[in-house]
Amino acid sequence: MNIYLDGIGKKFNTEWIFRNVSLDLHSGETCAILGRNGSGKSTLLQIIAGSIHPTSGKIKYELDGKEIPDNLVFRQLSMVAPYLEIIEDFTLEEMLDFHFSFKPYLPGMNANRVREILDLKVRKSKVIRQYSSGMKQRVKLALAMFSNVPLLLLDEPVMNLDKAGMEWYLQLVREYAGERTLIICSNQQAQESAFAVKSLQIEDFKS
């Protein structure tokens, strides 16, 4: 998916969070949105996701040479973020069945394969609220990464992951990101986003 941001700005009440953000991303490119907590990274990511509207500027999406309306872009993306919860009363199997009833699996992927890759070693009847925070984060990442969509949005993807979890995440990106457009929000250019070919410091766009 190609994404074009032209002069994007967002204001809450009388305060501009950022202004005049312009960025072109093309299929297969990875971009890191960098900045401190509270700097506006998540707000920009939500604008890209189409869940909130910018105060100024325009955003355009293209897939296979055709423009996608803003209100339909949600069908073409999967997102991981601290403020997006999974259904904790579900078992893993129920969560997979629910999520992938809306977004198809990547080719060659299915519930059994996802469980193998997650390797959580929990009984099937265990509900997600009984998982550790790191296990929940792995589930979130797997739901996004194994969805057959052209745009992946990851907001602080290694939150709650230990060293082994970080390595698992990096392997997931290497093996399954493919030619999709990938945008990662990070507090700093750390290992979680160091592989990005483009980066944007959100604090450079403060008014």
N, C-alpha and C positions, 0 to 999 in steps of 0.2 A: 504494500500500500504506500502511496505517496501522500505526504502531508505538507501543506504550505501554510505557515503562520505569517501573517502580514500585519505588523504594527499592533499586535495583541496587547491589551492592557486590561487590568481589573481593578475596580475601585469599590471599597466597602465604606458606606456612608461618605465621608469627605476625604478619606485617605486612599491614595493609590498604592496598591500592593506592588505592582510593577507596571511599566509602560513600554510600548514600542518594541515588543518582542517579535522578531522576525526570524524564521528558520525554515529551511527546506529539508525534508527527509524523504528518502526514496526507499523502495522495497529492498530489504536486506541490510539496511543501515541500522546502526545502534547509536543512540544518543543518550548521554548522561546529563540530567538536569541537576546541578549542584548548588548547594547553599545550606546555611544554618537552619536549625529548627525554627519554624515560624517565618521563614523568609519568603514563602509563596510558592515553593516547589509543588506542593500537593494541589494548590489552587490551579496552577498552570496545567498540571496533569489532568485535573478534572475538566478543564476547558477543552483539552485535546480529546478527552473521552466523550465530550458532548453532554456531560451531566450538569454543567453550569455554563452560562453565557458570558462572553467577554464584555466589558464595558465599552471597549473600543477595538478597532481592528477587525480583520477577517481571517477565517480559517477555511481551507479547502482540502477535501479528501478525494483521491483518485484511486481506483482499482481497475486494473486491466484496461486502462485508457478511458474509463467512464467516471464521471464525477458522482460522488455519493452525497446525498442530502445530509445535513447536520443531524437531523432527527432520526436517521437510520444507521448512523455509524456504529451504534452500540452493538449491532448484529455482527460487526466485523472485528470485534476486539474482545480480549479478556484482560482482566485487571486484578492485580494484587495490591492491597493497601491496608495499613493498620486500622483504618476506619471502616473497612468492608469485612463483615463477619461471615463465617460459614455457619451452617445450622447445627448447633452443638447438641441438639436432641437426637440427631441422626447418627446411625452407625456409619462407618466409612462406606460400606456398600450402598447404603441409602443415599449418602451424599453424592457418590459417583453417579448413581442412577438419576438423581434429581438434576444435577448440573449438566450431565451429558444428554438430557432430554431437551435442553435448550441450545447447546453448542455441540456439534458433532466431534467425535474423536479425530485426532490426526490419523491419516491412513496407516493401517497396520497396528493401531493401538486399540486396546479394549480394557475393560475393568480388571481382568486378571493380570494383564501386563502392568497396569498402573499400580496395583497392589504389590507386585513383585518389585517394581522400581522404588516405591515408597519404603518397603521392607520395615514396616513399623513393629512387627512381631506383637500384635495385640489380638485378643480373641475377637471373633467376628461380632459378638453381641455388645462389645464395649462402645459406648456412645462418645462422640467427639469431645464433649465437655470434660471427660475424664482423661483426655490426652494432655501431655505436657505442652507448654507454649511452643517449644521447638517442633513438636510433632504436628501441631495445628498449622504452623507456618509451612511445613513441608506439604501438607495437604493443600493449602491455598496455592502454593507454587505449582503443584502437580495439576490442579484443576485448570489453571491458566495455561500452562505450558503444553498440555496435551489436548487443548481445544483447537480445532482446525479453523483458525482465524488468522488473518494477515497482519494483525496489529496486537502487540503485547505491551502492556503498561505495568511496570513494576515499581511500586513506591516503597522504598526501604525494604528490599526483598530479603535481606539476611537478618532482619529483626528477629530476635529470640533464637537464632541458630548458633550452635557452638562450632568449633573448628571443623568437626566432621560434617556438620550441616552445611557450612560454607563450601566445603569441597564438593559436597553433593549438589548444591545449587550451581556451582560453576560447571560441573559435569553436565547437569541438566541443560544449561544454556548451550554448551558446546555441541551436545548431541541433537538437541531438538529445536533450537531457535530457527535453524534453517535460513530460508530467504525471507523471513518475516521482518517487518519493521519493529524494532524493540526500543522502548524508551524507559530509562531507569532513573528514579529520583534517589539521590544519595546525599547524606550530610557532608561528605567529602569524597574526593576521587580515590576511594579505597578499592579494595580488591573486587568488591561487588560490581563495580562499573568501570574498572580500569581498561577493559577490553573495548569500550565504546570508541567508535571512530569519530564521533562528534561530541562536543560538550557545550553546555550553556551555563554560565554562572548567573543565577537569577538575580543576585544582588547588583549585577551590572546594569539592571533595568529598573532600579529604584528612581523615583522622580526627585 
